[in-house]
């Protein structure tokens, strides 16, 4: 999408507030994997181990996510 399209979309009443809160809420989710890589690499010195840990976390999150969503709903 072009930047002008985003501007037009964000002019819709309520869209800016919705977009801002959704973006802020997703930052933590995005930073979890990156934080895990940094933490494990800092502790072990190995990006391979950090990748394995982050991958295991992603698989666990994918398996537990739907159940947690049902619980919250």
mmCIF file of the N, C-alpha and C atoms, coordinates in Angstrom:
data_MODEL
# 
_entry.id   MODEL 
# 
loop_
_atom_site.group_PDB 
_atom_site.id 
_atom_site.type_symbol 
_atom_site.label_atom_id 
_atom_site.label_alt_id 
_atom_site.label_comp_id 
_atom_site.label_asym_id 
_atom_site.label_entity_id 
_atom_site.label_seq_id 
_atom_site.pdbx_PDB_ins_code 
_atom_site.Cartn_x 
_atom_site.Cartn_y 
_atom_site.Cartn_z 
_atom_site.occupancy 
_atom_site.B_iso_or_equiv 
_atom_site.pdbx_formal_charge 
_atom_site.auth_seq_id 
_atom_site.auth_comp_id 
_atom_site.auth_asym_id 
_atom_site.auth_atom_id 
_atom_site.pdbx_PDB_model_num 
ATOM 1   N N  . UNK A 1 1  ? 0.829   -1.181  0.000  1.00 0.00 ? 1  UNK A N  1 
ATOM 2   C CA . UNK A 1 1  ? 0.000   0.000   0.000  1.00 0.00 ? 1  UNK A CA 1 
ATOM 3   C C  . UNK A 1 1  ? 0.872   1.242   0.000  1.00 0.00 ? 1  UNK A C  1 
ATOM 4   N N  . UNK A 1 2  ? 0.398   2.255   -0.609 1.00 0.00 ? 2  UNK A N  1 
ATOM 5   C CA . UNK A 1 2  ? 1.136   3.509   -0.660 1.00 0.00 ? 2  UNK A CA 1 
ATOM 6   C C  . UNK A 1 2  ? 0.932   4.315   0.610  1.00 0.00 ? 2  UNK A C  1 
ATOM 7   N N  . UNK A 1 3  ? 1.885   5.154   0.953  1.00 0.00 ? 3  UNK A N  1 
ATOM 8   C CA . UNK A 1 3  ? 1.740   5.993   2.156  1.00 0.00 ? 3  UNK A CA 1 
ATOM 9   C C  . UNK A 1 3  ? 0.478   6.857   2.121  1.00 0.00 ? 3  UNK A C  1 
ATOM 10  N N  . UNK A 1 4  ? 0.081   7.336   0.945  1.00 0.00 ? 4  UNK A N  1 
ATOM 11  C CA . UNK A 1 4  ? -1.134  8.147   0.847  1.00 0.00 ? 4  UNK A CA 1 
ATOM 12  C C  . UNK A 1 4  ? -2.361  7.320   1.229  1.00 0.00 ? 4  UNK A C  1 
ATOM 13  N N  . UNK A 1 5  ? -2.327  6.041   0.911  1.00 0.00 ? 5  UNK A N  1 
ATOM 14  C CA . UNK A 1 5  ? -3.444  5.167   1.264  1.00 0.00 ? 5  UNK A CA 1 
ATOM 15  C C  . UNK A 1 5  ? -3.531  5.007   2.780  1.00 0.00 ? 5  UNK A C  1 
ATOM 16  N N  . UNK A 1 6  ? -2.373  4.889   3.430  1.00 0.00 ? 6  UNK A N  1 
ATOM 17  C CA . UNK A 1 6  ? -2.366  4.804   4.892  1.00 0.00 ? 6  UNK A CA 1 
ATOM 18  C C  . UNK A 1 6  ? -2.922  6.078   5.521  1.00 0.00 ? 6  UNK A C  1 
ATOM 19  N N  . UNK A 1 7  ? -2.507  7.222   4.977  1.00 0.00 ? 7  UNK A N  1 
ATOM 20  C CA . UNK A 1 7  ? -3.015  8.485   5.512  1.00 0.00 ? 7  UNK A CA 1 
ATOM 21  C C  . UNK A 1 7  ? -4.524  8.572   5.386  1.00 0.00 ? 7  UNK A C  1 
ATOM 22  N N  . UNK A 1 8  ? -5.033  8.161   4.244  1.00 0.00 ? 8  UNK A N  1 
ATOM 23  C CA . UNK A 1 8  ? -6.485  8.197   4.040  1.00 0.00 ? 8  UNK A CA 1 
ATOM 24  C C  . UNK A 1 8  ? -7.182  7.236   4.996  1.00 0.00 ? 8  UNK A C  1 
ATOM 25  N N  . UNK A 1 9  ? -6.586  6.083   5.217  1.00 0.00 ? 9  UNK A N  1 
ATOM 26  C CA . UNK A 1 9  ? -7.173  5.097   6.120  1.00 0.00 ? 9  UNK A CA 1 
ATOM 27  C C  . UNK A 1 9  ? -7.166  5.588   7.562  1.00 0.00 ? 9  UNK A C  1 
ATOM 28  N N  . UNK A 1 10 ? -6.080  6.217   7.990  1.00 0.00 ? 10 UNK A N  1 
ATOM 29  C CA . UNK A 1 10 ? -5.974  6.683   9.370  1.00 0.00 ? 10 UNK A CA 1 
ATOM 30  C C  . UNK A 1 10 ? -6.822  7.918   9.643  1.00 0.00 ? 10 UNK A C  1 
ATOM 31  N N  . UNK A 1 11 ? -7.338  8.558   8.592  1.00 0.00 ? 11 UNK A N  1 
ATOM 32  C CA . UNK A 1 11 ? -8.258  9.677   8.793  1.00 0.00 ? 11 UNK A CA 1 
ATOM 33  C C  . UNK A 1 11 ? -9.653  9.207   9.174  1.00 0.00 ? 11 UNK A C  1 
ATOM 34  N N  . UNK A 1 12 ? -9.934  7.933   9.017  1.00 0.00 ? 12 UNK A N  1 
ATOM 35  C CA . UNK A 1 12 ? -11.229 7.387   9.408  1.00 0.00 ? 12 UNK A CA 1 
ATOM 36  C C  . UNK A 1 12 ? -11.390 7.559   10.911 1.00 0.00 ? 12 UNK A C  1 
ATOM 37  N N  . UNK A 1 13 ? -12.546 8.045   11.366 1.00 0.00 ? 13 UNK A N  1 
ATOM 38  C CA . UNK A 1 13 ? -12.734 8.252   12.815 1.00 0.00 ? 13 UNK A CA 1 
ATOM 39  C C  . UNK A 1 13 ? -12.491 6.963   13.616 1.00 0.00 ? 13 UNK A C  1 
ATOM 40  N N  . UNK A 1 14 ? -11.625 7.051   14.610 1.00 0.00 ? 14 UNK A N  1 
ATOM 41  C CA . UNK A 1 14 ? -11.329 5.912   15.477 1.00 0.00 ? 14 UNK A CA 1 
ATOM 42  C C  . UNK A 1 14 ? -10.214 5.018   14.979 1.00 0.00 ? 14 UNK A C  1 
ATOM 43  N N  . UNK A 1 15 ? -9.807  5.173   13.731 1.00 0.00 ? 15 UNK A N  1 
ATOM 44  C CA . UNK A 1 15 ? -8.792  4.278   13.166 1.00 0.00 ? 15 UNK A CA 1 
ATOM 45  C C  . UNK A 1 15 ? -7.425  4.503   13.790 1.00 0.00 ? 15 UNK A C  1 
ATOM 46  N N  . UNK A 1 16 ? -7.068  5.738   14.057 1.00 0.00 ? 16 UNK A N  1 
ATOM 47  C CA . UNK A 1 16 ? -5.752  6.025   14.623 1.00 0.00 ? 16 UNK A CA 1 
ATOM 48  C C  . UNK A 1 16 ? -5.610  5.428   16.023 1.00 0.00 ? 16 UNK A C  1 
ATOM 49  N N  . UNK A 1 17 ? -6.634  5.571   16.836 1.00 0.00 ? 17 UNK A N  1 
ATOM 50  C CA . UNK A 1 17 ? -6.583  5.007   18.192 1.00 0.00 ? 17 UNK A CA 1 
ATOM 51  C C  . UNK A 1 17 ? -6.501  3.484   18.131 1.00 0.00 ? 17 UNK A C  1 
ATOM 52  N N  . UNK A 1 18 ? -7.264  2.875   17.259 1.00 0.00 ? 18 UNK A N  1 
ATOM 53  C CA . UNK A 1 18 ? -7.245  1.422   17.117 1.00 0.00 ? 18 UNK A CA 1 
ATOM 54  C C  . UNK A 1 18 ? -5.881  0.952   16.642 1.00 0.00 ? 18 UNK A C  1 
ATOM 55  N N  . UNK A 1 19 ? -5.335  1.615   15.639 1.00 0.00 ? 19 UNK A N  1 
ATOM 56  C CA . UNK A 1 19 ? -4.031  1.245   15.095 1.00 0.00 ? 19 UNK A CA 1 
ATOM 57  C C  . UNK A 1 19 ? -2.934  1.406   16.141 1.00 0.00 ? 19 UNK A C  1 
ATOM 58  N N  . UNK A 1 20 ? -2.966  2.490   16.884 1.00 0.00 ? 20 UNK A N  1 
ATOM 59  C CA . UNK A 1 20 ? -1.929  2.755   17.892 1.00 0.00 ? 20 UNK A CA 1 
ATOM 60  C C  . UNK A 1 20 ? -1.938  1.711   19.000 1.00 0.00 ? 20 UNK A C  1 
ATOM 61  N N  . UNK A 1 21 ? -3.104  1.398   19.521 1.00 0.00 ? 21 UNK A N  1 
ATOM 62  C CA . UNK A 1 21 ? -3.176  0.409   20.601 1.00 0.00 ? 21 UNK A CA 1 
ATOM 63  C C  . UNK A 1 21 ? -2.829  -0.989  20.101 1.00 0.00 ? 21 UNK A C  1 
ATOM 64  N N  . UNK A 1 22 ? -3.244  -1.328  18.883 1.00 0.00 ? 22 UNK A N  1 
ATOM 65  C CA . UNK A 1 22 ? -2.911  -2.637  18.326 1.00 0.00 ? 22 UNK A CA 1 
ATOM 66  C C  . UNK A 1 22 ? -1.407  -2.761  18.108 1.00 0.00 ? 22 UNK A C  1 
ATOM 67  N N  . UNK A 1 23 ? -0.790  -1.693  17.636 1.00 0.00 ? 23 UNK A N  1 
ATOM 68  C CA . UNK A 1 23 ? 0.660   -1.709  17.424 1.00 0.00 ? 23 UNK A CA 1 
ATOM 69  C C  . UNK A 1 23 ? 1.397   -1.856  18.752 1.00 0.00 ? 23 UNK A C  1 
ATOM 70  N N  . UNK A 1 24 ? 0.996   -1.095  19.739 1.00 0.00 ? 24 UNK A N  1 
ATOM 71  C CA . UNK A 1 24 ? 1.642   -1.180  21.052 1.00 0.00 ? 24 UNK A CA 1 
ATOM 72  C C  . UNK A 1 24 ? 1.463   -2.567  21.663 1.00 0.00 ? 24 UNK A C  1 
ATOM 73  N N  . UNK A 1 25 ? 0.309   -3.172  21.471 1.00 0.00 ? 25 UNK A N  1 
ATOM 74  C CA . UNK A 1 25 ? 0.055   -4.498  22.017 1.00 0.00 ? 25 UNK A CA 1 
ATOM 75  C C  . UNK A 1 25 ? 0.868   -5.592  21.358 1.00 0.00 ? 25 UNK A C  1 
ATOM 76  N N  . UNK A 1 26 ? 1.226   -5.389  20.101 1.00 0.00 ? 26 UNK A N  1 
ATOM 77  C CA . UNK A 1 26 ? 1.971   -6.414  19.371 1.00 0.00 ? 26 UNK A CA 1 
ATOM 78  C C  . UNK A 1 26 ? 3.473   -6.297  19.516 1.00 0.00 ? 26 UNK A C  1 
ATOM 79  N N  . UNK A 1 27 ? 3.960   -5.197  20.012 1.00 0.00 ? 27 UNK A N  1 
ATOM 80  C CA . UNK A 1 27 ? 5.407   -5.022  20.166 1.00 0.00 ? 27 UNK A CA 1 
ATOM 81  C C  . UNK A 1 27 ? 5.970   -6.075  21.116 1.00 0.00 ? 27 UNK A C  1 
ATOM 82  N N  . UNK A 1 28 ? 5.286   -6.337  22.204 1.00 0.00 ? 28 UNK A N  1 
ATOM 83  C CA . UNK A 1 28 ? 5.757   -7.347  23.157 1.00 0.00 ? 28 UNK A CA 1 
ATOM 84  C C  . UNK A 1 28 ? 5.840   -8.724  22.548 1.00 0.00 ? 28 UNK A C  1 
ATOM 85  N N  . UNK A 1 29 ? 4.890   -9.059  21.717 1.00 0.00 ? 29 UNK A N  1 
ATOM 86  C CA . UNK A 1 29 ? 4.895   -10.363 21.062 1.00 0.00 ? 29 UNK A CA 1 
ATOM 87  C C  . UNK A 1 29 ? 6.086   -10.468 20.118 1.00 0.00 ? 29 UNK A C  1 
ATOM 88  N N  . UNK A 1 30 ? 6.323   -9.422  19.369 1.00 0.00 ? 30 UNK A N  1 
ATOM 89  C CA . UNK A 1 30 ? 7.432   -9.435  18.420 1.00 0.00 ? 30 UNK A CA 1 
ATOM 90  C C  . UNK A 1 30 ? 8.782   -9.452  19.121 1.00 0.00 ? 30 UNK A C  1 
ATOM 91  N N  . UNK A 1 31 ? 8.880   -8.804  20.253 1.00 0.00 ? 31 UNK A N  1 
ATOM 92  C CA . UNK A 1 31 ? 10.157  -8.688  20.948 1.00 0.00 ? 31 UNK A CA 1 
ATOM 93  C C  . UNK A 1 31 ? 10.511  -9.933  21.769 1.00 0.00 ? 31 UNK A C  1 
ATOM 94  N N  . UNK A 1 32 ? 9.559   -10.799 22.021 1.00 0.00 ? 32 UNK A N  1 
ATOM 95  C CA . UNK A 1 32 ? 9.835   -11.987 22.828 1.00 0.00 ? 32 UNK A CA 1 
ATOM 96  C C  . UNK A 1 32 ? 10.894  -12.869 22.171 1.00 0.00 ? 32 UNK A C  1 
ATOM 97  N N  . UNK A 1 33 ? 10.728  -13.160 20.893 1.00 0.00 ? 33 UNK A N  1 
ATOM 98  C CA . UNK A 1 33 ? 11.700  -14.018 20.201 1.00 0.00 ? 33 UNK A CA 1 
ATOM 99  C C  . UNK A 1 33 ? 13.067  -13.360 20.122 1.00 0.00 ? 33 UNK A C  1 
ATOM 100 N N  . UNK A 1 34 ? 13.087  -12.081 19.815 1.00 0.00 ? 34 UNK A N  1 
ATOM 101 C CA . UNK A 1 34 ? 14.360  -11.374 19.738 1.00 0.00 ? 34 UNK A CA 1 
ATOM 102 C C  . UNK A 1 34 ? 15.042  -11.331 21.108 1.00 0.00 ? 34 UNK A C  1 
ATOM 103 N N  . UNK A 1 35 ? 14.253  -11.109 22.139 1.00 0.00 ? 35 UNK A N  1 
ATOM 104 C CA . UNK A 1 35 ? 14.796  -11.108 23.496 1.00 0.00 ? 35 UNK A CA 1 
ATOM 105 C C  . UNK A 1 35 ? 15.353  -12.467 23.892 1.00 0.00 ? 35 UNK A C  1 
ATOM 106 N N  . UNK A 1 36 ? 14.662  -13.527 23.478 1.00 0.00 ? 36 UNK A N  1 
ATOM 107 C CA . UNK A 1 36 ? 15.165  -14.876 23.764 1.00 0.00 ? 36 UNK A CA 1 
ATOM 108 C C  . UNK A 1 36 ? 16.499  -15.132 23.076 1.00 0.00 ? 36 UNK A C  1 
ATOM 109 N N  . UNK A 1 37 ? 16.603  -14.714 21.825 1.00 0.00 ? 37 UNK A N  1 
ATOM 110 C CA . UNK A 1 37 ? 17.863  -14.901 21.099 1.00 0.00 ? 37 UNK A CA 1 
ATOM 111 C C  . UNK A 1 37 ? 18.987  -14.165 21.811 1.00 0.00 ? 37 UNK A C  1 
ATOM 112 N N  . UNK A 1 38 ? 18.751  -12.905 22.177 1.00 0.00 ? 38 UNK A N  1 
ATOM 113 C CA . UNK A 1 38 ? 19.786  -12.122 22.860 1.00 0.00 ? 38 UNK A CA 1 
ATOM 114 C C  . UNK A 1 38 ? 20.162  -12.739 24.203 1.00 0.00 ? 38 UNK A C  1 
ATOM 115 N N  . UNK A 1 39 ? 19.158  -13.144 24.967 1.00 0.00 ? 39 UNK A N  1 
ATOM 116 C CA . UNK A 1 39 ? 19.419  -13.705 26.286 1.00 0.00 ? 39 UNK A CA 1 
ATOM 117 C C  . UNK A 1 39 ? 20.222  -14.998 26.198 1.00 0.00 ? 39 UNK A C  1 
ATOM 118 N N  . UNK A 1 40 ? 19.770  -15.926 25.366 1.00 0.00 ? 40 UNK A N  1 
ATOM 119 C CA . UNK A 1 40 ? 20.441  -17.225 25.285 1.00 0.00 ? 40 UNK A CA 1 
ATOM 120 C C  . UNK A 1 40 ? 21.832  -17.069 24.664 1.00 0.00 ? 40 UNK A C  1 
ATOM 121 N N  . UNK A 1 41 ? 21.961  -16.226 23.654 1.00 0.00 ? 41 UNK A N  1 
ATOM 122 C CA . UNK A 1 41 ? 23.284  -16.015 23.076 1.00 0.00 ? 41 UNK A CA 1 
ATOM 123 C C  . UNK A 1 41 ? 24.227  -15.385 24.104 1.00 0.00 ? 41 UNK A C  1 
ATOM 124 N N  . UNK A 1 42 ? 23.716  -14.459 24.885 1.00 0.00 ? 42 UNK A N  1 
ATOM 125 C CA . UNK A 1 42 ? 24.537  -13.846 25.927 1.00 0.00 ? 42 UNK A CA 1 
ATOM 126 C C  . UNK A 1 42 ? 24.991  -14.840 26.977 1.00 0.00 ? 42 UNK A C  1 
ATOM 127 N N  . UNK A 1 43 ? 24.139  -15.801 27.295 1.00 0.00 ? 43 UNK A N  1 
ATOM 128 C CA . UNK A 1 43 ? 24.479  -16.801 28.319 1.00 0.00 ? 43 UNK A CA 1 
ATOM 129 C C  . UNK A 1 43 ? 25.376  -17.908 27.783 1.00 0.00 ? 43 UNK A C  1 
ATOM 130 N N  . UNK A 1 44 ? 25.110  -18.340 26.532 1.00 0.00 ? 44 UNK A N  1 
ATOM 131 C CA . UNK A 1 44 ? 25.828  -19.496 25.998 1.00 0.00 ? 44 UNK A CA 1 
ATOM 132 C C  . UNK A 1 44 ? 26.905  -19.127 24.984 1.00 0.00 ? 44 UNK A C  1 
ATOM 133 N N  . UNK A 1 45 ? 26.759  -17.968 24.341 1.00 0.00 ? 45 UNK A N  1 
ATOM 134 C CA . UNK A 1 45 ? 27.696  -17.573 23.291 1.00 0.00 ? 45 UNK A CA 1 
ATOM 135 C C  . UNK A 1 45 ? 27.430  -18.259 21.967 1.00 0.00 ? 45 UNK A C  1 
ATOM 136 N N  . UNK A 1 46 ? 26.314  -18.961 21.855 1.00 0.00 ? 46 UNK A N  1 
ATOM 137 C CA . UNK A 1 46 ? 26.014  -19.725 20.646 1.00 0.00 ? 46 UNK A CA 1 
ATOM 138 C C  . UNK A 1 46 ? 24.681  -19.278 20.046 1.00 0.00 ? 46 UNK A C  1 
ATOM 139 N N  . UNK A 1 47 ? 24.747  -18.873 18.776 1.00 0.00 ? 47 UNK A N  1 
ATOM 140 C CA . UNK A 1 47 ? 23.497  -18.543 18.091 1.00 0.00 ? 47 UNK A CA 1 
ATOM 141 C C  . UNK A 1 47 ? 22.711  -19.807 17.742 1.00 0.00 ? 47 UNK A C  1 
ATOM 142 N N  . UNK A 1 48 ? 23.395  -20.934 17.606 1.00 0.00 ? 48 UNK A N  1 
ATOM 143 C CA . UNK A 1 48 ? 22.705  -22.194 17.314 1.00 0.00 ? 48 UNK A CA 1 
ATOM 144 C C  . UNK A 1 48 ? 21.794  -22.583 18.480 1.00 0.00 ? 48 UNK A C  1 
ATOM 145 N N  . UNK A 1 49 ? 22.314  -22.494 19.673 1.00 0.00 ? 49 UNK A N  1 
ATOM 146 C CA . UNK A 1 49 ? 21.506  -22.811 20.860 1.00 0.00 ? 49 UNK A CA 1 
ATOM 147 C C  . UNK A 1 49 ? 20.381  -21.797 20.998 1.00 0.00 ? 49 UNK A C  1 
ATOM 148 N N  . UNK A 1 50 ? 20.697  -20.529 20.741 1.00 0.00 ? 50 UNK A N  1 
ATOM 149 C CA . UNK A 1 50 ? 19.669  -19.495 20.829 1.00 0.00 ? 50 UNK A CA 1 
ATOM 150 C C  . UNK A 1 50 ? 18.556  -19.752 19.822 1.00 0.00 ? 50 UNK A C  1 
ATOM 151 N N  . UNK A 1 51 ? 18.913  -20.183 18.626 1.00 0.00 ? 51 UNK A N  1 
ATOM 152 C CA . UNK A 1 51 ? 17.912  -20.507 17.616 1.00 0.00 ? 51 UNK A CA 1 
ATOM 153 C C  . UNK A 1 51 ? 17.063  -21.702 18.000 1.00 0.00 ? 51 UNK A C  1 
ATOM 154 N N  . UNK A 1 52 ? 17.685  -22.706 18.596 1.00 0.00 ? 52 UNK A N  1 
ATOM 155 C CA . UNK A 1 52 ? 16.933  -23.879 19.047 1.00 0.00 ? 52 UNK A CA 1 
ATOM 156 C C  . UNK A 1 52 ? 15.944  -23.514 20.151 1.00 0.00 ? 52 UNK A C  1 
ATOM 157 N N  . UNK A 1 53 ? 16.384  -22.705 21.094 1.00 0.00 ? 53 UNK A N  1 
ATOM 158 C CA . UNK A 1 53 ? 15.505  -22.290 22.188 1.00 0.00 ? 53 UNK A CA 1 
ATOM 159 C C  . UNK A 1 53 ? 14.349  -21.449 21.656 1.00 0.00 ? 53 UNK A C  1 
ATOM 160 N N  . UNK A 1 54 ? 14.658  -20.522 20.762 1.00 0.00 ? 54 UNK A N  1 
ATOM 161 C CA . UNK A 1 54 ? 13.608  -19.675 20.197 1.00 0.00 ? 54 UNK A CA 1 
ATOM 162 C C  . UNK A 1 54 ? 12.650  -20.501 19.358 1.00 0.00 ? 54 UNK A C  1 
ATOM 163 N N  . UNK A 1 55 ? 13.160  -21.461 18.618 1.00 0.00 ? 55 UNK A N  1 
ATOM 164 C CA . UNK A 1 55 ? 12.294  -22.346 17.834 1.00 0.00 ? 55 UNK A CA 1 
ATOM 165 C C  . UNK A 1 55 ? 11.390  -23.190 18.719 1.00 0.00 ? 55 UNK A C  1 
ATOM 166 N N  . UNK A 1 56 ? 11.947  -23.703 19.813 1.00 0.00 ? 56 UNK A N  1 
ATOM 167 C CA . UNK A 1 56 ? 11.138  -24.491 20.752 1.00 0.00 ? 56 UNK A CA 1 
ATOM 168 C C  . UNK A 1 56 ? 10.050  -23.627 21.374 1.00 0.00 ? 56 UNK A C  1 
ATOM 169 N N  . UNK A 1 57 ? 10.404  -22.386 21.690 1.00 0.00 ? 57 UNK A N  1 
ATOM 170 C CA . UNK A 1 57 ? 9.399   -21.463 22.232 1.00 0.00 ? 57 UNK A CA 1 
ATOM 171 C C  . UNK A 1 57 ? 8.294   -21.206 21.217 1.00 0.00 ? 57 UNK A C  1 
ATOM 172 N N  . UNK A 1 58 ? 8.660   -21.026 19.952 1.00 0.00 ? 58 UNK A N  1 
ATOM 173 C CA . UNK A 1 58 ? 7.659   -20.775 18.907 1.00 0.00 ? 58 UNK A CA 1 
ATOM 174 C C  . UNK A 1 58 ? 6.721   -21.965 18.728 1.00 0.00 ? 58 UNK A C  1 
ATOM 175 N N  . UNK A 1 59 ? 7.276   -23.166 18.770 1.00 0.00 ? 59 UNK A N  1 
ATOM 176 C CA . UNK A 1 59 ? 6.435   -24.369 18.643 1.00 0.00 ? 59 UNK A CA 1 
ATOM 177 C C  . UNK A 1 59 ? 5.511   -24.497 19.851 1.00 0.00 ? 59 UNK A C  1 
ATOM 178 N N  . UNK A 1 60 ? 6.034   -24.271 21.039 1.00 0.00 ? 60 UNK A N  1 
ATOM 179 C CA . UNK A 1 60 ? 5.203   -24.340 22.241 1.00 0.00 ? 60 UNK A CA 1 
ATOM 180 C C  . UNK A 1 60 ? 4.106   -23.291 22.212 1.00 0.00 ? 60 UNK A C  1 
ATOM 181 N N  . UNK A 1 61 ? 4.443   -22.110 21.746 1.00 0.00 ? 61 UNK A N  1 
ATOM 182 C CA . UNK A 1 61 ? 3.444   -21.039 21.651 1.00 0.00 ? 61 UNK A CA 1 
ATOM 183 C C  . UNK A 1 61 ? 2.379   -21.376 20.609 1.00 0.00 ? 61 UNK A C  1 
ATOM 184 N N  . UNK A 1 62 ? 2.792   -21.994 19.509 1.00 0.00 ? 62 UNK A N  1 
ATOM 185 C CA . UNK A 1 62 ? 1.833   -22.389 18.479 1.00 0.00 ? 62 UNK A CA 1 
ATOM 186 C C  . UNK A 1 62 ? 0.897   -23.489 18.976 1.00 0.00 ? 62 UNK A C  1 
ATOM 187 N N  . UNK A 1 63 ? 1.410   -24.384 19.798 1.00 0.00 ? 63 UNK A N  1 
ATOM 188 C CA . UNK A 1 63 ? 0.577   -25.453 20.335 1.00 0.00 ? 63 UNK A CA 1 
ATOM 189 C C  . UNK A 1 63 ? -0.348  -24.957 21.448 1.00 0.00 ? 63 UNK A C  1 
ATOM 190 N N  . UNK A 1 64 ? 0.156   -24.072 22.281 1.00 0.00 ? 64 UNK A N  1 
ATOM 191 C CA . UNK A 1 64 ? -0.634  -23.599 23.425 1.00 0.00 ? 64 UNK A CA 1 
ATOM 192 C C  . UNK A 1 64 ? -1.527  -22.421 23.072 1.00 0.00 ? 64 UNK A C  1 
ATOM 193 N N  . UNK A 1 65 ? -1.205  -21.688 22.016 1.00 0.00 ? 65 UNK A N  1 
ATOM 194 C CA . UNK A 1 65 ? -1.964  -20.491 21.666 1.00 0.00 ? 65 UNK A CA 1 
ATOM 195 C C  . UNK A 1 65 ? -3.459  -20.700 21.473 1.00 0.00 ? 65 UNK A C  1 
ATOM 196 N N  . UNK A 1 66 ? -3.870  -21.690 20.670 1.00 0.00 ? 66 UNK A N  1 
ATOM 197 C CA . UNK A 1 66 ? -5.312  -21.897 20.489 1.00 0.00 ? 66 UNK A CA 1 
ATOM 198 C C  . UNK A 1 66 ? -6.044  -22.269 21.784 1.00 0.00 ? 66 UNK A C  1 
ATOM 199 N N  . UNK A 1 67 ? -5.404  -23.074 22.623 1.00 0.00 ? 67 UNK A N  1 
ATOM 200 C CA . UNK A 1 67 ? -6.035  -23.430 23.891 1.00 0.00 ? 67 UNK A CA 1 
ATOM 201 C C  . UNK A 1 67 ? -6.153  -22.212 24.800 1.00 0.00 ? 67 UNK A C  1 
ATOM 202 N N  . UNK A 1 68 ? -5.134  -21.396 24.837 1.00 0.00 ? 68 UNK A N  1 
ATOM 203 C CA . UNK A 1 68 ? -5.179  -20.185 25.643 1.00 0.00 ? 68 UNK A CA 1 
ATOM 204 C C  . UNK A 1 68 ? -6.245  -19.220 25.101 1.00 0.00 ? 68 UNK A C  1 
ATOM 205 N N  . UNK A 1 69 ? -6.353  -19.142 23.791 1.00 0.00 ? 69 UNK A N  1 
ATOM 206 C CA . UNK A 1 69 ? -7.387  -18.298 23.194 1.00 0.00 ? 69 UNK A CA 1 
ATOM 207 C C  . UNK A 1 69 ? -8.781  -18.766 23.568 1.00 0.00 ? 69 UNK A C  1 
ATOM 208 N N  . UNK A 1 70 ? -9.003  -20.074 23.536 1.00 0.00 ? 70 UNK A N  1 
ATOM 209 C CA . UNK A 1 70 ? -10.316 -20.602 23.944 1.00 0.00 ? 70 UNK A CA 1 
ATOM 210 C C  . UNK A 1 70 ? -10.585 -20.321 25.399 1.00 0.00 ? 70 UNK A C  1 
ATOM 211 N N  . UNK A 1 71 ? -9.584  -20.453 26.238 1.00 0.00 ? 71 UNK A N  1 
ATOM 212 C CA . UNK A 1 71 ? -9.733  -20.194 27.663 1.00 0.00 ? 71 UNK A CA 1 
ATOM 213 C C  . UNK A 1 71 ? -10.101 -18.734 27.907 1.00 0.00 ? 71 UNK A C  1 
ATOM 214 N N  . UNK A 1 72 ? -9.440  -17.837 27.203 1.00 0.00 ? 72 UNK A N  1 
ATOM 215 C CA . UNK A 1 72 ? -9.705  -16.414 27.381 1.00 0.00 ? 72 UNK A CA 1 
ATOM 216 C C  . UNK A 1 72 ? -11.067 -16.010 26.827 1.00 0.00 ? 72 UNK A C  1 
ATOM 217 N N  . UNK A 1 73 ? -11.491 -16.657 25.767 1.00 0.00 ? 73 UNK A N  1 
ATOM 218 C CA . UNK A 1 73 ? -12.814 -16.342 25.198 1.00 0.00 ? 73 UNK A CA 1 
ATOM 219 C C  . UNK A 1 73 ? -13.894 -16.869 26.117 1.00 0.00 ? 73 UNK A C  1 
# 
